[in-house]
Amino acid sequence: MNKVEFVKKIAEVSVEEVSQKQVGAVLAAIESVVKDVVLADDEVTIPGVCKIKSKDVPERTGKIMMGDRKGETYMTPEHKEGSVKIVKSLKKVFE
């Protein structure tokens, strides 16, 4: 399901009459807020869906296992990664 289909579906199932344009504006606002909060090293919980946060990944080394450079080592610098955890109630849907 792409963004257009997602917006259309939300507009269809909403309790009050909400236009697709309004739903799109809300999704854009949610995206902006999530980015700001996660970049500030905080956690965002979208009730009934997921928890989103950033985590620090330490510097590490690895070894190339295939190709012409097999056996060479490389270094991945310290960086941040996004982490998404699905809430328990939604996980039960897939059981």
mmCIF file as gemmi writes it, N, C-alpha and C atoms, coordinates in Angstrom:
data_model
loop_
_atom_site.group_PDB
_atom_site.id
_atom_site.type_symbol
_atom_site.label_atom_id
_atom_site.label_alt_id
_atom_site.label_comp_id
_atom_site.label_asym_id
_atom_site.label_entity_id
_atom_site.label_seq_id
_atom_site.pdbx_PDB_ins_code
_atom_site.Cartn_x
_atom_site.Cartn_y
_atom_site.Cartn_z
_atom_site.occupancy
_atom_site.B_iso_or_equiv
_atom_site.pdbx_formal_charge
_atom_site.auth_seq_id
_atom_site.auth_asym_id
_atom_site.pdbx_PDB_model_num
ATOM 1 N N . MET Axp A 1 ? 0.853 -1.16 0 1 0 ? 1 A 1
ATOM 2 C CA . MET Axp A 1 ? 0 0 0 1 0 ? 1 A 1
ATOM 3 C C . MET Axp A 1 ? 0.909 1.236 0 1 0 ? 1 A 1
ATOM 4 N N . ASN Axp A 2 ? 0.727 2.114 -0.971 1 0 ? 2 A 1
ATOM 5 C CA . ASN Axp A 2 ? 1.529 3.334 -1.021 1 0 ? 2 A 1
ATOM 6 C C . ASN Axp A 2 ? 0.838 4.456 -0.248 1 0 ? 2 A 1
ATOM 7 N N . LYS Axp A 3 ? 1.474 5.631 -0.217 1 0 ? 3 A 1
ATOM 8 C CA . LYS Axp A 3 ? 0.965 6.735 0.588 1 0 ? 3 A 1
ATOM 9 C C . LYS Axp A 3 ? -0.418 7.19 0.122 1 0 ? 3 A 1
ATOM 10 N N . VAL Axp A 4 ? -0.633 7.277 -1.191 1 0 ? 4 A 1
ATOM 11 C CA . VAL Axp A 4 ? -1.926 7.722 -1.727 1 0 ? 4 A 1
ATOM 12 C C . VAL Axp A 4 ? -3.043 6.769 -1.297 1 0 ? 4 A 1
ATOM 13 N N . GLU Axp A 5 ? -2.796 5.483 -1.409 1 0 ? 5 A 1
ATOM 14 C CA . GLU Axp A 5 ? -3.787 4.482 -1.003 1 0 ? 5 A 1
ATOM 15 C C . GLU Axp A 5 ? -4.026 4.544 0.506 1 0 ? 5 A 1
ATOM 16 N N . PHE Axp A 6 ? -2.958 4.754 1.262 1 0 ? 6 A 1
ATOM 17 C CA . PHE Axp A 6 ? -3.052 4.84 2.716 1 0 ? 6 A 1
ATOM 18 C C . PHE Axp A 6 ? -3.922 6.028 3.13 1 0 ? 6 A 1
ATOM 19 N N . VAL Axp A 7 ? -3.667 7.182 2.536 1 0 ? 7 A 1
ATOM 20 C CA . VAL Axp A 7 ? -4.44 8.394 2.838 1 0 ? 7 A 1
ATOM 21 C C . VAL Axp A 7 ? -5.908 8.179 2.474 1 0 ? 7 A 1
ATOM 22 N N . LYS Axp A 8 ? -6.151 7.583 1.316 1 0 ? 8 A 1
ATOM 23 C CA . LYS Axp A 8 ? -7.521 7.33 0.857 1 0 ? 8 A 1
ATOM 24 C C . LYS Axp A 8 ? -8.257 6.409 1.839 1 0 ? 8 A 1
ATOM 25 N N . LYS Axp A 9 ? -7.586 5.361 2.287 1 0 ? 9 A 1
ATOM 26 C CA . LYS Axp A 9 ? -8.192 4.399 3.207 1 0 ? 9 A 1
ATOM 27 C C . LYS Axp A 9 ? -8.521 5.052 4.553 1 0 ? 9 A 1
ATOM 28 N N . ILE Axp A 10 ? -7.609 5.883 5.067 1 0 ? 10 A 1
ATOM 29 C CA . ILE Axp A 10 ? -7.866 6.569 6.326 1 0 ? 10 A 1
ATOM 30 C C . ILE Axp A 10 ? -9.071 7.492 6.192 1 0 ? 10 A 1
ATOM 31 N N . ALA Axp A 11 ? -9.145 8.221 5.08 1 0 ? 11 A 1
ATOM 32 C CA . ALA Axp A 11 ? -10.284 9.123 4.848 1 0 ? 11 A 1
ATOM 33 C C . ALA Axp A 11 ? -11.594 8.336 4.79 1 0 ? 11 A 1
ATOM 34 N N . GLU Axp A 12 ? -11.56 7.13 4.222 1 0 ? 12 A 1
ATOM 35 C CA . GLU Axp A 12 ? -12.761 6.295 4.102 1 0 ? 12 A 1
ATOM 36 C C . GLU Axp A 12 ? -13.244 5.784 5.462 1 0 ? 12 A 1
ATOM 37 N N . VAL Axp A 13 ? -12.326 5.359 6.313 1 0 ? 13 A 1
ATOM 38 C CA . VAL Axp A 13 ? -12.718 4.715 7.567 1 0 ? 13 A 1
ATOM 39 C C . VAL Axp A 13 ? -12.842 5.679 8.736 1 0 ? 13 A 1
ATOM 40 N N . SER Axp A 14 ? -12.552 6.958 8.525 1 0 ? 14 A 1
ATOM 41 C CA . SER Axp A 14 ? -12.649 7.916 9.621 1 0 ? 14 A 1
ATOM 42 C C . SER Axp A 14 ? -14.101 8.086 10.064 1 0 ? 14 A 1
ATOM 43 N N . VAL Axp A 15 ? -14.288 8.341 11.346 1 0 ? 15 A 1
ATOM 44 C CA . VAL Axp A 15 ? -15.614 8.474 11.945 1 0 ? 15 A 1
ATOM 45 C C . VAL Axp A 15 ? -16.315 9.724 11.401 1 0 ? 15 A 1
ATOM 46 N N . GLU Axp A 16 ? -15.594 10.824 11.396 1 0 ? 16 A 1
ATOM 47 C CA . GLU Axp A 16 ? -16.152 12.049 10.844 1 0 ? 16 A 1
ATOM 48 C C . GLU Axp A 16 ? -15.7 12.167 9.392 1 0 ? 16 A 1
ATOM 49 N N . GLU Axp A 17 ? -16.376 13.006 8.642 1 0 ? 17 A 1
ATOM 50 C CA . GLU Axp A 17 ? -15.975 13.191 7.257 1 0 ? 17 A 1
ATOM 51 C C . GLU Axp A 17 ? -14.676 13.978 7.217 1 0 ? 17 A 1
ATOM 52 N N . VAL Axp A 18 ? -13.624 13.31 6.786 1 0 ? 18 A 1
ATOM 53 C CA . VAL Axp A 18 ? -12.306 13.918 6.675 1 0 ? 18 A 1
ATOM 54 C C . VAL Axp A 18 ? -11.856 13.765 5.23 1 0 ? 18 A 1
ATOM 55 N N . SER Axp A 19 ? -11.368 14.853 4.656 1 0 ? 19 A 1
ATOM 56 C CA . SER Axp A 19 ? -10.937 14.792 3.265 1 0 ? 19 A 1
ATOM 57 C C . SER Axp A 19 ? -9.546 14.168 3.169 1 0 ? 19 A 1
ATOM 58 N N . GLN Axp A 20 ? -9.217 13.683 1.994 1 0 ? 20 A 1
ATOM 59 C CA . GLN Axp A 20 ? -7.893 13.112 1.767 1 0 ? 20 A 1
ATOM 60 C C . GLN Axp A 20 ? -6.815 14.18 1.949 1 0 ? 20 A 1
ATOM 61 N N . LYS Axp A 21 ? -7.136 15.407 1.599 1 0 ? 21 A 1
ATOM 62 C CA . LYS Axp A 21 ? -6.191 16.507 1.755 1 0 ? 21 A 1
ATOM 63 C C . LYS Axp A 21 ? -5.871 16.73 3.237 1 0 ? 21 A 1
ATOM 64 N N . GLN Axp A 22 ? -6.898 16.66 4.095 1 0 ? 22 A 1
ATOM 65 C CA . GLN Axp A 22 ? -6.689 16.821 5.533 1 0 ? 22 A 1
ATOM 66 C C . GLN Axp A 22 ? -5.849 15.678 6.098 1 0 ? 22 A 1
ATOM 67 N N . VAL Axp A 23 ? -6.136 14.462 5.666 1 0 ? 23 A 1
ATOM 68 C CA . VAL Axp A 23 ? -5.378 13.299 6.13 1 0 ? 23 A 1
ATOM 69 C C . VAL Axp A 23 ? -3.914 13.431 5.695 1 0 ? 23 A 1
ATOM 70 N N . GLY Axp A 24 ? -3.686 13.858 4.462 1 0 ? 24 A 1
ATOM 71 C CA . GLY Axp A 24 ? -2.325 14.059 3.971 1 0 ? 24 A 1
ATOM 72 C C . GLY Axp A 24 ? -1.574 15.1 4.787 1 0 ? 24 A 1
ATOM 73 N N . ALA Axp A 25 ? -2.259 16.176 5.178 1 0 ? 25 A 1
ATOM 74 C CA . ALA Axp A 25 ? -1.641 17.223 5.987 1 0 ? 25 A 1
ATOM 75 C C . ALA Axp A 25 ? -1.27 16.684 7.371 1 0 ? 25 A 1
ATOM 76 N N . VAL Axp A 26 ? -2.134 15.883 7.952 1 0 ? 26 A 1
ATOM 77 C CA . VAL Axp A 26 ? -1.852 15.293 9.266 1 0 ? 26 A 1
ATOM 78 C C . VAL Axp A 26 ? -0.669 14.333 9.174 1 0 ? 26 A 1
ATOM 79 N N . LEU Axp A 27 ? -0.623 13.514 8.141 1 0 ? 27 A 1
ATOM 80 C CA . LEU Axp A 27 ? 0.506 12.59 7.984 1 0 ? 27 A 1
ATOM 81 C C . LEU Axp A 27 ? 1.82 13.348 7.823 1 0 ? 27 A 1
ATOM 82 N N . ALA Axp A 28 ? 1.802 14.437 7.067 1 0 ? 28 A 1
ATOM 83 C CA . ALA Axp A 28 ? 3.01 15.252 6.896 1 0 ? 28 A 1
ATOM 84 C C . ALA Axp A 28 ? 3.446 15.844 8.235 1 0 ? 28 A 1
ATOM 85 N N . ALA Axp A 29 ? 2.486 16.279 9.042 1 0 ? 29 A 1
ATOM 86 C CA . ALA Axp A 29 ? 2.801 16.826 10.362 1 0 ? 29 A 1
ATOM 87 C C . ALA Axp A 29 ? 3.384 15.745 11.272 1 0 ? 29 A 1
ATOM 88 N N . ILE Axp A 30 ? 2.811 14.556 11.233 1 0 ? 30 A 1
ATOM 89 C CA . ILE Axp A 30 ? 3.322 13.441 12.039 1 0 ? 30 A 1
ATOM 90 C C . ILE Axp A 30 ? 4.761 13.128 11.634 1 0 ? 30 A 1
ATOM 91 N N . GLU Axp A 31 ? 5.015 13.084 10.348 1 0 ? 31 A 1
ATOM 92 C CA . GLU Axp A 31 ? 6.36 12.799 9.857 1 0 ? 31 A 1
ATOM 93 C C . GLU Axp A 31 ? 7.36 13.846 10.37 1 0 ? 31 A 1
ATOM 94 N N . SER Axp A 32 ? 6.981 15.091 10.315 1 0 ? 32 A 1
ATOM 95 C CA . SER Axp A 32 ? 7.846 16.179 10.773 1 0 ? 32 A 1
ATOM 96 C C . SER Axp A 32 ? 8.13 16.077 12.27 1 0 ? 32 A 1
ATOM 97 N N . VAL Axp A 33 ? 7.1 15.828 13.054 1 0 ? 33 A 1
ATOM 98 C CA . VAL Axp A 33 ? 7.259 15.713 14.511 1 0 ? 33 A 1
ATOM 99 C C . VAL Axp A 33 ? 8.134 14.514 14.863 1 0 ? 33 A 1
ATOM 100 N N . VAL Axp A 34 ? 7.901 13.379 14.225 1 0 ? 34 A 1
ATOM 101 C CA . VAL Axp A 34 ? 8.697 12.179 14.511 1 0 ? 34 A 1
ATOM 102 C C . VAL Axp A 34 ? 10.167 12.446 14.195 1 0 ? 34 A 1
ATOM 103 N N . LYS Axp A 35 ? 10.454 13.059 13.048 1 0 ? 35 A 1
ATOM 104 C CA . LYS Axp A 35 ? 11.844 13.37 12.695 1 0 ? 35 A 1
ATOM 105 C C . LYS Axp A 35 ? 12.489 14.263 13.744 1 0 ? 35 A 1
ATOM 106 N N . ASP Axp A 36 ? 11.801 15.329 14.143 1 0 ? 36 A 1
ATOM 107 C CA . ASP Axp A 36 ? 12.352 16.264 15.123 1 0 ? 36 A 1
ATOM 108 C C . ASP Axp A 36 ? 12.627 15.592 16.461 1 0 ? 36 A 1
ATOM 109 N N . VAL Axp A 37 ? 11.693 14.796 16.927 1 0 ? 37 A 1
ATOM 110 C CA . VAL Axp A 37 ? 11.836 14.144 18.232 1 0 ? 37 A 1
ATOM 111 C C . VAL Axp A 37 ? 12.936 13.087 18.205 1 0 ? 37 A 1
ATOM 112 N N . VAL Axp A 38 ? 12.977 12.286 17.161 1 0 ? 38 A 1
ATOM 113 C CA . VAL Axp A 38 ? 13.98 11.225 17.08 1 0 ? 38 A 1
ATOM 114 C C . VAL Axp A 38 ? 15.381 11.819 16.921 1 0 ? 38 A 1
ATOM 115 N N . LEU Axp A 39 ? 15.511 12.887 16.129 1 0 ? 39 A 1
ATOM 116 C CA . LEU Axp A 39 ? 16.818 13.532 15.985 1 0 ? 39 A 1
ATOM 117 C C . LEU Axp A 39 ? 17.285 14.172 17.293 1 0 ? 39 A 1
ATOM 118 N N . ALA Axp A 40 ? 16.348 14.505 18.181 1 0 ? 40 A 1
ATOM 119 C CA . ALA Axp A 40 ? 16.688 15.061 19.49 1 0 ? 40 A 1
ATOM 120 C C . ALA Axp A 40 ? 16.941 13.963 20.518 1 0 ? 40 A 1
ATOM 121 N N . ASP Axp A 41 ? 17.149 12.732 20.066 1 0 ? 41 A 1
ATOM 122 C CA . ASP Axp A 41 ? 17.427 11.57 20.927 1 0 ? 41 A 1
ATOM 123 C C . ASP Axp A 41 ? 16.319 11.274 21.917 1 0 ? 41 A 1
ATOM 124 N N . ASP Axp A 42 ? 15.098 11.472 21.519 1 0 ? 42 A 1
ATOM 125 C CA . ASP Axp A 42 ? 13.958 11.132 22.36 1 0 ? 42 A 1
ATOM 126 C C . ASP Axp A 42 ? 13.19 9.998 21.679 1 0 ? 42 A 1
ATOM 127 N N . GLU Axp A 43 ? 12.151 9.507 22.319 1 0 ? 43 A 1
ATOM 128 C CA . GLU Axp A 43 ? 11.36 8.39 21.797 1 0 ? 43 A 1
ATOM 129 C C . GLU Axp A 43 ? 9.949 8.87 21.491 1 0 ? 43 A 1
ATOM 130 N N . VAL Axp A 44 ? 9.391 8.371 20.396 1 0 ? 44 A 1
ATOM 131 C CA . VAL Axp A 44 ? 8.019 8.697 20.018 1 0 ? 44 A 1
ATOM 132 C C . VAL Axp A 44 ? 7.211 7.404 20.05 1 0 ? 44 A 1
ATOM 133 N N . THR Axp A 45 ? 6.051 7.451 20.699 1 0 ? 45 A 1
ATOM 134 C CA . THR Axp A 45 ? 5.145 6.308 20.691 1 0 ? 45 A 1
ATOM 135 C C . THR Axp A 45 ? 3.904 6.699 19.902 1 0 ? 45 A 1
ATOM 136 N N . ILE Axp A 46 ? 3.613 5.932 18.872 1 0 ? 46 A 1
ATOM 137 C CA . ILE Axp A 46 ? 2.378 6.113 18.123 1 0 ? 46 A 1
ATOM 138 C C . ILE Axp A 46 ? 1.434 5.055 18.68 1 0 ? 46 A 1
ATOM 139 N N . PRO Axp A 47 ? 0.449 5.471 19.486 1 0 ? 47 A 1
ATOM 140 C CA . PRO Axp A 47 ? -0.396 4.524 20.215 1 0 ? 47 A 1
ATOM 141 C C . PRO Axp A 47 ? -1.02 3.462 19.299 1 0 ? 47 A 1
ATOM 142 N N . GLY Axp A 48 ? -0.882 2.222 19.725 1 0 ? 48 A 1
ATOM 143 C CA . GLY Axp A 48 ? -1.459 1.108 18.987 1 0 ? 48 A 1
ATOM 144 C C . GLY Axp A 48 ? -0.667 0.685 17.769 1 0 ? 48 A 1
ATOM 145 N N . VAL Axp A 49 ? 0.476 1.343 17.503 1 0 ? 49 A 1
ATOM 146 C CA . VAL Axp A 49 ? 1.249 1.012 16.305 1 0 ? 49 A 1
ATOM 147 C C . VAL Axp A 49 ? 2.699 0.661 16.659 1 0 ? 49 A 1
ATOM 148 N N . CYS Axp A 50 ? 3.475 1.657 17.112 1 0 ? 50 A 1
ATOM 149 C CA . CYS Axp A 50 ? 4.896 1.403 17.326 1 0 ? 50 A 1
ATOM 150 C C . CYS Axp A 50 ? 5.547 2.449 18.219 1 0 ? 50 A 1
ATOM 151 N N . LYS Axp A 51 ? 6.797 2.138 18.602 1 0 ? 51 A 1
ATOM 152 C CA . LYS Axp A 51 ? 7.669 3.079 19.29 1 0 ? 51 A 1
ATOM 153 C C . LYS Axp A 51 ? 8.858 3.316 18.363 1 0 ? 51 A 1
ATOM 154 N N . ILE Axp A 52 ? 9.24 4.583 18.204 1 0 ? 52 A 1
ATOM 155 C CA . ILE Axp A 52 ? 10.343 4.932 17.321 1 0 ? 52 A 1
ATOM 156 C C . ILE Axp A 52 ? 11.374 5.706 18.132 1 0 ? 52 A 1
ATOM 157 N N . LYS Axp A 53 ? 12.647 5.311 18.012 1 0 ? 53 A 1
ATOM 158 C CA . LYS Axp A 53 ? 13.704 6.033 18.7 1 0 ? 53 A 1
ATOM 159 C C . LYS Axp A 53 ? 15.005 5.87 17.921 1 0 ? 53 A 1
ATOM 160 N N . SER Axp A 54 ? 15.983 6.685 18.276 1 0 ? 54 A 1
ATOM 161 C CA . SER Axp A 54 ? 17.293 6.536 17.663 1 0 ? 54 A 1
ATOM 162 C C . SER Axp A 54 ? 18.216 5.861 18.665 1 0 ? 54 A 1
ATOM 163 N N . LYS Axp A 55 ? 19.208 5.174 18.135 1 0 ? 55 A 1
ATOM 164 C CA . LYS Axp A 55 ? 20.179 4.538 19.022 1 0 ? 55 A 1
ATOM 165 C C . LYS Axp A 55 ? 21.565 4.765 18.449 1 0 ? 55 A 1
ATOM 166 N N . ASP Axp A 56 ? 22.535 4.866 19.346 1 0 ? 56 A 1
ATOM 167 C CA . ASP Axp A 56 ? 23.923 5.038 18.942 1 0 ? 56 A 1
ATOM 168 C C . ASP Axp A 56 ? 24.517 3.681 18.609 1 0 ? 56 A 1
ATOM 169 N N . VAL Axp A 57 ? 25.219 3.615 17.481 1 0 ? 57 A 1
ATOM 170 C CA . VAL Axp A 57 ? 25.899 2.393 17.072 1 0 ? 57 A 1
ATOM 171 C C . VAL Axp A 57 ? 27.399 2.671 17.163 1 0 ? 57 A 1
ATOM 172 N N . PRO Axp A 58 ? 28.129 1.895 17.96 1 0 ? 58 A 1
ATOM 173 C CA . PRO Axp A 58 ? 29.562 2.155 18.121 1 0 ? 58 A 1
ATOM 174 C C . PRO Axp A 58 ? 30.358 1.813 16.85 1 0 ? 58 A 1
ATOM 175 N N . GLU Axp A 59 ? 31.546 2.357 16.777 1 0 ? 59 A 1
ATOM 176 C CA . GLU Axp A 59 ? 32.45 2.042 15.676 1 0 ? 59 A 1
ATOM 177 C C . GLU Axp A 59 ? 32.78 0.552 15.727 1 0 ? 59 A 1
ATOM 178 N N . ARG Axp A 60 ? 32.885 -0.076 14.566 1 0 ? 60 A 1
ATOM 179 C CA . ARG Axp A 60 ? 33.224 -1.498 14.551 1 0 ? 60 A 1
ATOM 180 C C . ARG Axp A 60 ? 33.971 -1.844 13.27 1 0 ? 60 A 1
ATOM 181 N N . THR Axp A 61 ? 34.648 -2.97 13.311 1 0 ? 61 A 1
ATOM 182 C CA . THR Axp A 61 ? 35.38 -3.43 12.135 1 0 ? 61 A 1
ATOM 183 C C . THR Axp A 61 ? 34.75 -4.724 11.645 1 0 ? 61 A 1
ATOM 184 N N . GLY Axp A 62 ? 34.964 -5.001 10.384 1 0 ? 62 A 1
ATOM 185 C CA . GLY Axp A 62 ? 34.448 -6.224 9.792 1 0 ? 62 A 1
ATOM 186 C C . GLY Axp A 62 ? 35.413 -6.746 8.755 1 0 ? 62 A 1
ATOM 187 N N . LYS Axp A 63 ? 35.1 -7.892 8.212 1 0 ? 63 A 1
ATOM 188 C CA . LYS Axp A 63 ? 35.965 -8.506 7.215 1 0 ? 63 A 1
ATOM 189 C C . LYS Axp A 63 ? 35.158 -8.776 5.955 1 0 ? 63 A 1
ATOM 190 N N . ILE Axp A 64 ? 35.709 -8.426 4.812 1 0 ? 64 A 1
ATOM 191 C CA . ILE Axp A 64 ? 35.057 -8.693 3.531 1 0 ? 64 A 1
ATOM 192 C C . ILE Axp A 64 ? 35.132 -10.191 3.282 1 0 ? 64 A 1
ATOM 193 N N . MET Axp A 65 ? 33.989 -10.817 2.986 1 0 ? 65 A 1
ATOM 194 C CA . MET Axp A 65 ? 33.93 -12.27 2.893 1 0 ? 65 A 1
ATOM 195 C C . MET Axp A 65 ? 33.852 -12.794 1.458 1 0 ? 65 A 1
ATOM 196 N N . MET Axp A 66 ? 33.651 -11.902 0.47 1 0 ? 66 A 1
ATOM 197 C CA . MET Axp A 66 ? 33.504 -12.358 -0.911 1 0 ? 66 A 1
ATOM 198 C C . MET Axp A 66 ? 34.223 -11.414 -1.862 1 0 ? 66 A 1
ATOM 199 N N . GLY Axp A 67 ? 34.449 -11.87 -3.068 1 0 ? 67 A 1
ATOM 200 C CA . GLY Axp A 67 ? 34.984 -11.019 -4.117 1 0 ? 67 A 1
ATOM 201 C C . GLY Axp A 67 ? 36.495 -10.916 -4.104 1 0 ? 67 A 1
ATOM 202 N N . ASP Axp A 68 ? 36.99 -9.99 -4.911 1 0 ? 68 A 1
ATOM 203 C CA . ASP Axp A 68 ? 38.438 -9.81 -5.061 1 0 ? 68 A 1
ATOM 204 C C . ASP Axp A 68 ? 39.108 -9.33 -3.783 1 0 ? 68 A 1
ATOM 205 N N . ARG Axp A 69 ? 38.374 -8.642 -2.937 1 0 ? 69 A 1
ATOM 206 C CA . ARG Axp A 69 ? 38.948 -8.081 -1.728 1 0 ? 69 A 1
ATOM 207 C C . ARG Axp A 69 ? 38.722 -8.974 -0.505 1 0 ? 69 A 1
ATOM 208 N N . LYS Axp A 70 ? 38.414 -10.237 -0.73 1 0 ? 70 A 1
ATOM 209 C CA . LYS Axp A 70 ? 38.13 -11.174 0.358 1 0 ? 70 A 1
ATOM 210 C C . LYS Axp A 70 ? 39.274 -11.181 1.368 1 0 ? 70 A 1
ATOM 211 N N . GLY Axp A 71 ? 38.903 -11.099 2.652 1 0 ? 71 A 1
ATOM 212 C CA . GLY Axp A 71 ? 39.884 -11.129 3.72 1 0 ? 71 A 1
ATOM 213 C C . GLY Axp A 71 ? 40.304 -9.757 4.209 1 0 ? 71 A 1
ATOM 214 N N . GLU Axp A 72 ? 40.068 -8.71 3.417 1 0 ? 72 A 1
ATOM 215 C CA . GLU Axp A 72 ? 40.41 -7.358 3.855 1 0 ? 72 A 1
ATOM 216 C C . GLU Axp A 72 ? 39.449 -6.92 4.962 1 0 ? 72 A 1
ATOM 217 N N . THR Axp A 73 ? 39.926 -6.056 5.826 1 0 ? 73 A 1
ATOM 218 C CA . THR Axp A 73 ? 39.065 -5.534 6.884 1 0 ? 73 A 1
ATOM 219 C C . THR Axp A 73 ? 38.607 -4.123 6.53 1 0 ? 73 A 1
ATOM 220 N N . TYR Axp A 74 ? 37.491 -3.745 7.094 1 0 ? 74 A 1
ATOM 221 C CA . TYR Axp A 74 ? 36.962 -2.398 6.899 1 0 ? 74 A 1
ATOM 222 C C . TYR Axp A 74 ? 36.428 -1.896 8.231 1 0 ? 74 A 1
ATOM 223 N N . MET Axp A 75 ? 36.243 -0.575 8.32 1 0 ? 75 A 1
ATOM 224 C CA . MET Axp A 75 ? 35.742 0.011 9.55 1 0 ? 75 A 1
ATOM 225 C C . MET Axp A 75 ? 34.444 0.76 9.264 1 0 ? 75 A 1
ATOM 226 N N . THR Axp A 76 ? 33.444 0.538 10.097 1 0 ? 76 A 1
ATOM 227 C CA . THR Axp A 76 ? 32.198 1.298 10.035 1 0 ? 76 A 1
ATOM 228 C C . THR Axp A 76 ? 32.257 2.318 11.163 1 0 ? 76 A 1
ATOM 229 N N . PRO Axp A 77 ? 32.177 3.615 10.836 1 0 ? 77 A 1
ATOM 230 C CA . PRO Axp A 77 ? 32.29 4.635 11.885 1 0 ? 77 A 1
ATOM 231 C C . PRO Axp A 77 ? 31.077 4.653 12.819 1 0 ? 77 A 1
ATOM 232 N N . GLU Axp A 78 ? 31.246 5.28 13.969 1 0 ? 78 A 1
ATOM 233 C CA . GLU Axp A 78 ? 30.156 5.446 14.923 1 0 ? 78 A 1
ATOM 234 C C . GLU Axp A 78 ? 29.05 6.276 14.263 1 0 ? 78 A 1
ATOM 235 N N . HIS Axp A 79 ? 27.792 5.864 14.473 1 0 ? 79 A 1
ATOM 236 C CA . HIS Axp A 79 ? 26.674 6.575 13.85 1 0 ? 79 A 1
ATOM 237 C C . HIS Axp A 79 ? 25.385 6.298 14.621 1 0 ? 79 A 1
ATOM 238 N N . LYS Axp A 80 ? 24.306 6.93 14.185 1 0 ? 80 A 1
ATOM 239 C CA . LYS Axp A 80 ? 22.986 6.701 14.781 1 0 ? 80 A 1
ATOM 240 C C . LYS Axp A 80 ? 22.133 5.895 13.807 1 0 ? 80 A 1
ATOM 241 N N . GLU Axp A 81 ? 21.258 5.067 14.363 1 0 ? 81 A 1
ATOM 242 C CA . GLU Axp A 81 ? 20.302 4.298 13.567 1 0 ? 81 A 1
ATOM 243 C C . GLU Axp A 81 ? 18.917 4.472 14.159 1 0 ? 81 A 1
ATOM 244 N N . GLY Axp A 82 ? 17.921 4.376 13.307 1 0 ? 82 A 1
ATOM 245 C CA . GLY Axp A 82 ? 16.556 4.395 13.789 1 0 ? 82 A 1
ATOM 246 C C . GLY Axp A 82 ? 16.153 3.017 14.263 1 0 ? 82 A 1
ATOM 247 N N . SER Axp A 83 ? 15.304 2.985 15.26 1 0 ? 83 A 1
ATOM 248 C CA . SER Axp A 83 ? 14.821 1.726 15.811 1 0 ? 83 A 1
ATOM 249 C C . SER Axp A 83 ? 13.306 1.815 15.942 1 0 ? 83 A 1
ATOM 250 N N . VAL Axp A 84 ? 12.611 0.833 15.358 1 0 ? 84 A 1
ATOM 251 C CA . VAL Axp A 84 ? 11.15 0.803 15.423 1 0 ? 84 A 1
ATOM 252 C C . VAL Axp A 84 ? 10.731 -0.489 16.1 1 0 ? 84 A 1
ATOM 253 N N . LYS Axp A 85 ? 9.91 -0.366 17.139 1 0 ? 85 A 1
ATOM 254 C CA . LYS Axp A 85 ? 9.422 -1.544 17.863 1 0 ? 85 A 1
ATOM 255 C C . LYS Axp A 85 ? 7.903 -1.569 17.764 1 0 ? 85 A 1
ATOM 256 N N . ILE Axp A 86 ? 7.371 -2.637 17.197 1 0 ? 86 A 1
ATOM 257 C CA . ILE Axp A 86 ? 5.928 -2.806 17.051 1 0 ? 86 A 1
ATOM 258 C C . ILE Axp A 86 ? 5.328 -3.097 18.42 1 0 ? 86 A 1
ATOM 259 N N . VAL Axp A 87 ? 4.189 -2.47 18.74 1 0 ? 87 A 1
ATOM 260 C CA . VAL Axp A 87 ? 3.561 -2.695 20.037 1 0 ? 87 A 1
ATOM 261 C C . VAL Axp A 87 ? 2.97 -4.098 20.116 1 0 ? 87 A 1
ATOM 262 N N . LYS Axp A 88 ? 2.846 -4.584 21.34 1 0 ? 88 A 1
ATOM 263 C CA . LYS Axp A 88 ? 2.413 -5.952 21.591 1 0 ? 88 A 1
ATOM 264 C C . LYS Axp A 88 ? 1.049 -6.276 20.968 1 0 ? 88 A 1
ATOM 265 N N . SER Axp A 89 ? 0.107 -5.346 21.071 1 0 ? 89 A 1
ATOM 266 C CA . SER Axp A 89 ? -1.243 -5.611 20.562 1 0 ? 89 A 1
ATOM 267 C C . SER Axp A 89 ? -1.242 -5.812 19.052 1 0 ? 89 A 1
ATOM 268 N N . LEU Axp A 90 ? -0.368 -5.13 18.337 1 0 ? 90 A 1
ATOM 269 C CA . LEU Axp A 90 ? -0.287 -5.295 16.887 1 0 ? 90 A 1
ATOM 270 C C . LEU Axp A 90 ? 0.466 -6.574 16.513 1 0 ? 90 A 1
ATOM 271 N N . LYS Axp A 91 ? 1.438 -6.962 17.336 1 0 ? 91 A 1
ATOM 272 C CA . LYS Axp A 91 ? 2.172 -8.202 17.082 1 0 ? 91 A 1
ATOM 273 C C . LYS Axp A 91 ? 1.237 -9.412 17.136 1 0 ? 91 A 1
ATOM 274 N N . LYS Axp A 92 ? 0.236 -9.359 18.028 1 0 ? 92 A 1
ATOM 275 C CA . LYS Axp A 92 ? -0.695 -10.473 18.176 1 0 ? 92 A 1
ATOM 276 C C . LYS Axp A 92 ? -1.511 -10.717 16.906 1 0 ? 92 A 1
ATOM 277 N N . VAL Axp A 93 ? -1.684 -9.691 16.092 1 0 ? 93 A 1
ATOM 278 C CA . VAL Axp A 93 ? -2.434 -9.821 14.838 1 0 ? 93 A 1
ATOM 279 C C . VAL Axp A 93 ? -1.734 -10.795 13.905 1 0 ? 93 A 1
ATOM 280 N N . PHE Axp A 94 ? -0.386 -10.861 13.981 1 0 ? 94 A 1
ATOM 281 C CA . PHE Axp A 94 ? 0.387 -11.689 13.069 1 0 ? 94 A 1
ATOM 282 C C . PHE Axp A 94 ? 0.62 -13.1 13.585 1 0 ? 94 A 1
ATOM 283 N N . GLU Axp A 95 ? 0.13 -13.406 14.76 1 0 ? 95 A 1
ATOM 284 C CA . GLU Axp A 95 ? 0.327 -14.749 15.321 1 0 ? 95 A 1
ATOM 285 C C . GLU Axp A 95 ? -0.671 -15.725 14.755 1 0 ? 95 A 1
